[in-house]
Amino acid sequence: MKSKNYISKKQYPSWFMLPAVALFFIFFLIPNLSSFFFAFTDWTTFSFYKFSFNGLDNFKRLIQEDAFKYAVINTLYFAIITTILKNVFGLVLALGISGKSRFNNFCRSVFFLPSTICTLVVGITFVAIYNPGHGILNVFLRAIGLAPLAQDWLVNTKLALSSICAMEIWQWTGYSMVIFIAGIKSVSNEFIEAARVDGANKFQTTTRITIPLMMQSLNISILLSVIGGMKVFAQVYATTNGGPIYATQVFGTFIYKTFSDGFLGYSSAAGMVMTIFTIVITLIVLPKLRKMEVEQ
């Protein structure tokens, strides 16, 4: 029979988990579960201690509101565009600098560096870059004789969201690149050497061996990009705050504004819709990505 002292020593490490578990429950699990409850109420800051159930009224109001319709469309656009381009550029970079050399190590650090910067700081920086009068981008275009291409990047309703997408791609392409480099390193050299013996060139070994065998890394990056795209907030908040008009309105800014206006139940309903959208898209994408994986 094991002594009580032995059992207590064995359970001792689990006590260190309690602070993290407590914080998770208090600041994440409980607020998220309670938001599903308040989504079906008329709770506001104006009647903070008095609220009643209103059924699906909040969701009916969401469907009828133009700002929410733009939020859905813009969020999906942002998620799709950034997911595709971050992973395409990240894959190209990973294939180009996956080899062992000081130069490649330097390039990896440079490309990964933007992902370590706070998104709000990146947003504020790009507001200056996109400035129509003295922003670096327009000044550069005018300096090389392409003045007609200078635009009001964050003011033009047709360009604002795409400009924010470009900022997101710049910041997080390096993150995808690192995931892909790890995937490339996991591919056994035996497969590549066997292909070369059979006469395959660099392009053929890359497209027919390296990429198929690193699909697991590619799928992870795609899934993280989709979820991150659906949760976009800081990028828009720091640059346009959802404007001009509703050109860059996304789920995050819509929820933030309705919550700030005191409509707590209504914002909870919007948050619930965003969660459902994210889960549904993930459940659709994940099985298809898993079918593309190849075991080594």
C-alpha positions as CSV (number, residue, x, y, z in Angstrom):
1,M,0.0,0.0,0.0
2,K,1.4,3.4,-1.0
3,S,2.0,5.9,1.8
4,K,0.1,9.1,2.0
5,N,3.4,11.0,1.7
6,Y,4.1,9.3,-1.7
7,I,0.6,10.2,-3.0
8,S,1.0,13.8,-1.8
9,K,4.3,14.1,-3.6
10,K,2.8,12.7,-6.8
11,Q,0.0,15.2,-6.7
12,Y,2.2,18.1,-5.7
13,P,2.9,19.3,-9.3
14,S,-0.8,19.6,-10.1
15,W,-1.2,22.3,-7.4
16,F,0.8,24.6,-9.7
17,M,-1.9,24.3,-12.3
18,L,-4.6,25.7,-10.0
19,P,-3.7,29.5,-10.6
20,A,-3.8,29.0,-14.4
21,V,-7.0,27.0,-14.2
22,A,-8.7,29.6,-11.9
23,L,-7.7,32.4,-14.3
24,F,-9.0,30.4,-17.3
25,F,-12.4,29.9,-15.6
26,I,-12.7,33.4,-14.2
27,F,-11.6,35.4,-17.2
28,F,-12.4,33.1,-20.2
29,L,-14.8,30.2,-19.6
30,I,-17.3,31.9,-17.3
31,P,-17.6,35.2,-19.4
32,N,-18.0,33.2,-22.6
33,L,-20.6,30.9,-21.3
34,S,-22.5,33.8,-19.6
35,S,-22.5,35.7,-23.0
36,F,-24.6,32.8,-24.5
37,F,-27.1,33.4,-21.7
38,F,-27.2,37.2,-22.1
39,A,-27.6,36.9,-25.9
40,F,-31.2,36.1,-25.3
41,T,-31.9,39.1,-23.0
42,D,-32.4,42.8,-23.3
43,W,-29.6,43.6,-20.8
44,T,-28.1,47.1,-21.1
45,T,-26.1,49.3,-18.9
46,F,-29.1,51.6,-18.6
47,S,-31.0,48.8,-16.7
48,F,-28.0,46.9,-15.4
49,Y,-29.7,45.1,-12.6
50,K,-33.0,44.6,-14.5
51,F,-33.2,42.6,-17.7
52,S,-35.6,40.1,-19.2
53,F,-35.5,37.4,-21.8
54,N,-36.5,38.6,-25.3
55,G,-36.1,35.3,-27.2
56,L,-34.6,35.8,-30.7
57,D,-35.2,39.6,-30.8
58,N,-31.5,40.4,-30.7
59,F,-30.8,38.1,-33.6
60,K,-33.7,39.5,-35.7
61,R,-32.3,43.0,-35.1
62,L,-28.8,41.8,-36.2
63,I,-30.2,40.5,-39.5
64,Q,-31.9,43.8,-40.2
65,E,-29.0,46.0,-39.4
66,D,-26.8,47.2,-42.3
67,A,-23.7,47.6,-40.1
68,F,-23.8,43.9,-39.1
69,K,-24.3,42.8,-42.7
70,Y,-21.1,44.7,-43.7
71,A,-19.4,43.2,-40.7
72,V,-20.1,39.6,-41.9
73,I,-19.0,40.3,-45.5
74,N,-15.9,42.2,-44.5
75,T,-14.8,39.6,-41.9
76,L,-15.2,36.8,-44.5
77,Y,-13.3,38.9,-47.1
78,F,-10.5,39.6,-44.6
79,A,-10.2,36.0,-43.5
80,I,-10.1,34.6,-47.0
81,I,-7.7,37.1,-48.6
82,T,-5.2,37.1,-45.7
83,T,-5.3,33.3,-45.3
84,I,-4.5,32.7,-48.9
85,L,-1.8,35.4,-49.3
86,K,-0.1,34.8,-45.9
87,N,0.3,31.1,-46.6
88,V,1.3,31.5,-50.3
89,F,4.0,34.1,-49.4
90,G,5.0,32.2,-46.3
91,L,5.4,29.0,-48.3
92,V,7.5,30.7,-51.0
93,L,9.8,32.3,-48.3
94,A,10.1,29.0,-46.4
95,L,11.1,27.1,-49.6
96,G,13.6,29.8,-50.4
97,I,15.4,30.1,-47.0
98,S,14.9,26.7,-45.4
99,G,18.6,25.8,-46.0
100,K,21.4,26.1,-43.5
101,S,23.4,29.3,-43.8
102,R,24.0,32.5,-41.9
103,F,22.2,34.5,-44.6
104,N,19.1,32.3,-44.4
105,N,19.1,32.5,-40.6
106,F,19.2,36.3,-40.9
107,C,16.4,36.4,-43.4
108,R,14.2,34.2,-41.1
109,S,14.7,36.6,-38.2
110,V,13.9,39.6,-40.4
111,F,10.7,38.1,-41.8
112,F,9.5,36.7,-38.5
113,L,10.2,39.9,-36.6
114,P,6.9,41.7,-37.5
115,S,4.9,39.0,-35.9
116,T,6.5,39.8,-32.5
117,I,5.3,43.4,-32.6
118,C,2.0,44.4,-30.9
119,T,-0.8,44.6,-33.5
120,L,-1.9,48.0,-32.2
121,V,1.6,49.4,-32.7
122,V,1.7,48.0,-36.3
123,G,-1.7,49.6,-37.0
124,I,-0.6,53.0,-35.7
125,T,2.6,52.7,-37.8
126,F,0.7,51.8,-40.9
127,V,-1.7,54.8,-40.4
128,A,1.4,57.0,-40.8
129,I,2.6,54.9,-43.8
130,Y,-0.8,55.2,-45.5
131,N,-1.1,58.9,-44.8
132,P,-2.3,60.5,-48.1
133,G,-0.2,63.6,-47.8
134,H,3.2,62.7,-46.3
135,G,2.9,58.9,-45.8
136,I,6.0,56.9,-46.9
137,L,4.0,54.9,-49.4
138,N,2.5,57.9,-51.4
139,V,5.8,59.8,-51.1
140,F,7.7,56.9,-52.6
141,L,5.1,56.5,-55.4
142,R,5.4,60.2,-56.3
143,A,9.2,60.0,-56.1
144,I,9.4,57.3,-58.7
145,G,7.0,58.9,-61.1
146,L,3.9,56.9,-60.1
147,A,1.9,59.8,-58.6
148,P,-1.4,58.6,-60.1
149,L,-1.1,55.5,-58.0
150,A,-1.0,57.5,-54.7
151,Q,-4.3,57.0,-52.9
152,D,-6.2,57.8,-49.7
153,W,-5.5,54.2,-48.6
154,L,-7.6,54.2,-45.4
155,V,-10.2,56.8,-46.5
156,N,-11.2,55.3,-49.9
157,T,-14.0,52.9,-49.2
158,K,-12.8,50.6,-52.0
159,L,-9.3,50.4,-50.7
160,A,-9.5,50.7,-47.0
161,L,-10.2,47.0,-46.2
162,S,-7.6,45.7,-48.7
163,S,-5.0,48.1,-47.2
164,I,-5.7,46.6,-43.8
165,C,-5.3,43.1,-45.3
166,A,-1.9,44.1,-46.7
167,M,-0.9,45.2,-43.2
168,E,-2.0,41.9,-41.8
169,I,-0.2,39.9,-44.5
170,W,3.0,41.9,-43.8
171,Q,2.9,41.2,-40.1
172,W,2.0,37.5,-40.1
173,T,3.6,36.0,-43.3
174,G,6.8,35.4,-41.3
175,Y,4.8,33.4,-38.7
176,S,3.4,31.1,-41.4
177,M,6.9,30.9,-42.9
178,V,8.3,29.5,-39.6
179,I,5.6,26.8,-39.5
180,F,6.4,25.8,-43.0
181,I,10.1,25.7,-42.3
182,A,9.4,23.3,-39.5
183,G,7.4,21.2,-41.9
184,I,10.1,21.2,-44.5
185,K,12.7,20.1,-41.9
186,S,10.4,17.1,-41.0
187,V,10.5,15.7,-44.5
188,S,13.0,12.9,-44.8
189,N,15.9,13.4,-47.2
190,E,15.6,9.8,-48.3
191,F,12.5,10.7,-50.4
192,I,14.2,13.6,-52.0
193,E,17.4,11.7,-52.7
194,A,15.4,8.8,-54.2
195,A,13.5,11.3,-56.5
196,R,16.8,12.9,-57.6
197,V,18.2,9.5,-58.5
198,D,15.1,8.9,-60.7
199,G,15.9,12.2,-62.5
200,A,13.5,14.6,-60.8
201,N,14.6,18.3,-60.8
202,K,14.3,20.8,-58.0
203,F,10.8,22.0,-59.0
204,Q,9.5,18.4,-59.2
205,T,10.9,17.4,-55.8
206,T,9.4,20.5,-54.3
207,T,5.9,20.1,-55.8
208,R,5.6,16.4,-55.7
209,I,7.5,15.4,-52.5
210,T,8.3,18.3,-50.2
211,I,4.9,20.1,-50.3
212,P,2.7,16.9,-50.1
213,L,4.8,15.6,-47.2
214,M,4.6,18.9,-45.3
215,M,0.8,19.3,-45.7
216,Q,0.3,18.9,-41.9
217,S,2.2,22.1,-41.3
218,L,0.4,23.8,-44.1
219,N,-3.0,22.8,-42.7
220,I,-2.1,24.0,-39.3
221,S,-1.1,27.4,-40.7
222,I,-4.2,27.7,-42.8
223,L,-6.4,26.8,-39.8
224,L,-4.7,29.4,-37.6
225,S,-5.0,32.0,-40.3
226,V,-8.7,31.4,-40.8
227,I,-9.4,31.6,-37.0
228,G,-7.3,34.7,-36.7
229,G,-9.0,36.3,-39.7
230,M,-12.4,35.7,-38.2
231,K,-11.3,37.2,-34.9
232,V,-9.8,40.4,-36.5
233,F,-10.2,43.5,-34.3
234,A,-7.0,45.3,-33.3
235,Q,-6.0,45.7,-37.0
236,V,-9.2,47.6,-37.8
237,Y,-9.5,49.4,-34.5
238,A,-6.0,50.9,-34.8
239,T,-6.4,52.1,-38.3
240,T,-10.0,52.9,-39.3
241,N,-12.2,51.8,-36.4
242,G,-14.7,50.3,-38.8
243,G,-14.9,53.3,-41.2
244,P,-15.2,55.0,-43.6
245,I,-18.9,54.4,-43.3
246,Y,-19.0,50.6,-42.9
247,A,-16.2,49.8,-45.4
248,T,-14.0,48.1,-42.7
249,Q,-16.6,47.1,-40.2
250,V,-15.9,43.6,-38.9
251,F,-17.3,41.3,-36.2
252,G,-14.8,42.6,-33.6
253,T,-15.5,46.3,-34.2
254,F,-19.3,45.8,-34.4
255,I,-19.3,43.9,-31.0
256,Y,-17.0,46.5,-29.5
257,K,-19.2,49.4,-30.5
258,T,-22.5,47.9,-29.4
259,F,-20.9,46.9,-26.1
260,S,-19.5,50.4,-25.6
261,D,-22.9,51.9,-26.4
262,G,-24.3,49.8,-23.5
263,F,-26.3,47.2,-25.4
264,L,-24.8,44.2,-23.5
265,G,-27.3,41.6,-24.6
266,Y,-27.2,42.7,-28.2
267,S,-23.4,42.6,-28.3
268,S,-23.5,39.2,-26.7
269,A,-25.8,38.0,-29.5
270,A,-23.3,39.4,-32.1
271,G,-20.5,37.6,-30.3
272,M,-22.5,34.4,-30.3
273,V,-23.0,34.7,-34.1
274,M,-19.3,35.3,-34.6
275,T,-18.4,32.2,-32.5
276,I,-20.9,30.1,-34.5
277,F,-19.4,31.4,-37.8
278,T,-15.9,30.5,-36.7
279,I,-16.9,27.0,-35.5
280,V,-18.8,26.2,-38.7
281,I,-16.0,27.4,-41.0
282,T,-13.5,25.5,-39.0
283,L,-15.6,22.3,-39.1
284,I,-15.9,22.7,-42.9
285,V,-12.3,23.4,-43.5
286,L,-10.6,21.0,-41.1
287,P,-11.8,17.7,-42.6
288,K,-10.9,18.8,-46.1
289,L,-7.4,19.8,-45.0
290,R,-6.9,16.5,-43.2
291,K,-7.7,14.6,-46.4
292,M,-4.8,16.3,-48.1
293,E,-2.3,15.1,-45.5
294,V,0.2,12.4,-46.5
295,E,1.9,10.1,-44.0
296,Q,5.7,9.6,-44.3
